[in-house]
């Protein structure tokens, strides 16, 4: 699933001292999809479904990652829109 991204996004935010509110929101959604946080972001369940769906499509791991990157890009764009309030 998105395990690498879940732990990776937290590590990246800390390591590079990133405070982009859209990245923070993205991290909340990824954590909700990949773990069982106390107050999960509602979008996390949809991301979890998408991740499980990728696994059912019969693609290679490389192809799944390539396609998941597009999902992350789209999700980040939406996070930016939401935090700016457009």
PyMOL commands that set and color helices and strands:
alter all, ss='L'
color gray80, all
select helices_A, chain A and resi 3-15+21-34+43-56+61-84
alter helices_A, ss='H'
color red, helices_A
deselect
rebuild
show_as cartoon
